[in-house]
Amino acid sequence: MIADVDSPAFLADSSPVERARLEVRFWYPAGVDHEYYRINWIEPDRNLMLGFHQDGDHPDLGPCHIQLDYKDEPVDRYEAAFLDAHPLSVLEDRLKQFPSALDSIRWEDERPSLPAWPV
């Protein structure tokens, strides 16, 4: 699913951008006992992506991580809590986490970073 988002409305007026895009994908790979997903907040004007990813890409971070990309390059990744719930519940929980996660982004020398994420 891809949806355009009125960023100030979604973030209660704390957004530095007017529009963002939400990209959501769930899939069920063979041999895994839980669903995989990527729930990404994308700001094309700033070339910024913040996402919750539950997949097999970074096993050192556990089954789920939060990732910040800038200019199509990963900047930070941290372990995030594994949510063993129905995909609609997972989506609801992650959407509720985006405002605080986005507020956590720090800019220094015109480059973003994400401080350590609470697990």
N, C-alpha and C positions, 0 to 999 in steps of 0.2 A: 504494500500500500504506500502510495506517495500522496502527501497532502500539503498544500500551501497553508501557512499558519500566520495569523495576525499576531506577530510577536509581542507587541505591547499588551494586547488583551490576554494572551496566554501567560505572560510573565508578570501580570499586574503592573504594567507601566514601567518596569525596570529594564527594559530591553534597549540596547543602543541601536538596534536595527528595526525597521518597520516590518519586514517580511522575512520569514524563514521557511524551511521545508522540513517536514517530518517524514522519514522513510522507515517503514516497519516491515520486517520480513521474519516469518516463522517457518521452520522446516524441521522435518523429522528424519534424521539420517539413520540408515540401517546400523544396527549394532550398538546403538546408544539408548539408554533407558530414560532419556528426557529430551524435550524439544530443544532445538537451537533457535536463537533469534538474534537479530540486530535491530536495535531501535535507535535511530540516529536523528539528531537535531542538526540541520545544515543551514548555515548562513552563507549563501553564495557571494554576497557582496564583500564579505570579509574573508572568504575562502576558509571557513572554519567548520569543523564537524566535531560534535561531541556525541558519543554513542555508548550505549550499554550493549555489550556483545556476550552472548552465551553460546559459545562454539568451541571448537577444538583448536583454535589458532594459537593460543598462548597458554599451554598447559602449566607453565611455571606460575601463572597467576590464578590457577584453579579453573573451575568450569565457567566462570563469569568475570568480566572485567569492564571497566569504564575506560574509554579511550578518547583522547583529544588529538585531532589532526589539524594542522595549519598548512595551507598551501599544498594540500595533498600529501603531506608527510606526517607520520606519527610524531607527536610531541611528548605525550605522557600516556602511560597505561598503569592502572592500578587494579588490584583485585576488588571485585564487587560481590555483594552477597548473592548466593545462589537462591533463586526463588523457585521452590518446587510447588507450583500452583498452576491453575488453568491459564492458558495464554492470555485471555482477556483480563484476568486479575494481574498477571505479570505486566501487561501493557499499562493498566491503570496505575500500578505502583511505580513503574518507571517514569511515566508522565508526571507523576507528583514529585519525583526526584529531580527532574530537569531544572526547575527554577533555582533551587539551591546549588545544583552542580554548575549551572551557568554563572551564577553569582560568585562562585568560587574561582573562576578563571581570573588570573592575574596577567596584566600586560606590562612588559618591561622591554624597552627598546623596540617597541612595535612588534613584539613577539609574545604570544600567549603561553601560559603554563597553567597546569592544574595541580594545586597542592595535593598532598596525599589524601586519598578518598577514604571516608569511613567505610569499613567493610559491611 
